[in-house]
């Protein structure tokens, strides 16, 4: 039994329920993909002929930062949560992927689950998907609907990466 149960999104629900259900499904999928792995397994990248910093641990750390960026810094204009807020992203754009190899699995999972809890609390307080973000990103001010759809896209893409990475770690598939 997984510590991260997944519920398939409903086939007939209002827009908010549908979008949040898909987001929760992909969040749980990523957490299940790293469940039970040790630090070395989370740090593993694709075979050496594919130089990359992409690892399961890096994906978890990245998504923790992405959750806090969109649902905190952009949506509410609050300072970006640490450890992300003090990173010099211009000089180290892959910081979360590069540094995740030094982090313990429990820390990485805790970082992501705490970011998800903050994001859910922020979403719970909003009255509508039409609420505009407090800050602009790339010259536009998205509404909550756009942010949630973007997060679904972000998780779906990275869950695909995680499928491949997890299979190289221990052959596990079907998350």
N, C-alpha and C positions, 0 to 999 in steps of 0.2 A: 504494500500500500504506500502510495506516494504521500509525502508531506505537502504536496502542491496539487490538490485535486483540481481536475478540469471539468467544467460543465460546458457542454456544447451550446452555442448560442441558440436562442429560440428562433423558430422559423416565422413566427408571427408575433411581433411585439412593436411597441412604439419606438420611434427613432433613437431616443436616448438609451433605452434598455438594450436595443439591438447593438448600437455602437459600443456601449460599455461592456456588453457581454462578449463581443469579439475581442476587444482589448484585453479583458480579463482572461480569455481563452489563450491568447498568445503569450501573455505574461506568464501564466502557469506552464505553458509549453516550454518556454525558455528555462524556467526554474527546474522543471522536470529533467531537462536535457543535461543539467549539471549535477543533479542529485546523486549523492554517494561517491563523487569523484574526489580524489585528493589533490593537493596543490600541484604536483607534477603533471597530473592528468589535465587539470584546468589550464596549465601553461603550455600544453602541447599545441604546436602549430601543424600545418600541413607538411608533407614530406619536404626534405631539404631542397629539392629542385624547385620549390615554390616559395621563395623567400617572402615571408610575411610576418607581421606581428599579430595577426588574427588568431585568437585562441578562445576557448570557451570562457575562461575567466575574464578575458578582455571584453568579450561580448556582454557579460553580466555587468562589469564595471561601466562599460559604455552606456548600457541601457539605464543604469542608475542615474548617470549624469544627464541623459536625454530626458528622463522622466522629470527630474528637477529643473532642467532648463525650460522645457515647454510649459509644464504645469505650475512652475514657481516663477522663474525669472521672466519669462515672456508673458504668461497669462496674468500674473499678479504683480509683476515688477518688484519682486523680493530678491534679495541677494542670492546668488547661486550657491547652493549648499556646498559645504566642504565634504570631501577634499577637492571638489572641482573649482570652486570659486577663486582659489589662489593660484591656480595653474597658469603658467605663461603659455597659452595655447599657440601663439605665433611661433615660439621657438620649439615647441614640442607638441605638434598637432595630434600625435598618436599616443599621448601620455597615458591614457587609461589602458590602452592595449599593452604598452610597454611595461607599465608598472604592475599590472595585475598578476604577473608571474611571481611577484614577491609577496602577494597577499594570501592569507589563509582562506580556504573555501567558506568557512562560516562568516568571515568578514565580508566577502564578496556577496554572498547570498543575503546577509543582513543589510548591506548597503542598498541592494536592489529592493528588498521587501520594505525597507523603511521609506524609500523613495516612492514606491507604489502606494503605501499607506498615506503619505503626504498628498500625493496626487489625487487619490480617491477622496480624501477629506476636502480638498479644494473643489473637486467636481461636485461633491455632495452639497456644497454651499451655493452653487450657482443655480439660478432660476431657469436658464435656457441655454441651448446650444448656440444661440445667436449672440451671446455676450462677446464683445470684442476684447481681445487681449489688451493689456495695459501698455505693452511695448510692441514696437515694430520689429520685424525680422526680415532681412533682405528687402527693405523698403515697403513692406506691407504689414498691415495689422490684422492678423487672422482672427476669426471667431473660434469659439470653443469647438464647434463642429469640425472645422478644418484641423485643429490641433489633434483631436481624437482620431480622425481619419488618418492623419499623418503618423500618429503613434501606432496605429494598427499596421500601416504600411512598413514602418520601421521595424516593428517586432516580426512581422511576417518574413521580411527579407532576412533578418538576422537569425530567425529560427531555421531558415533554410541553410544558412552558414553553419549553424550549430548542429544540424543533422549530419552534415558531412564531417565536421570536426569530431563529434561524438563517435561516429562509426570508425574513425581512424584510431580513437583511443581504446575502445574495447569491443567494437563490432556491434554495439547496441543500436537498434533502429526502432522506428515505430512510435516516436514520441508524439 
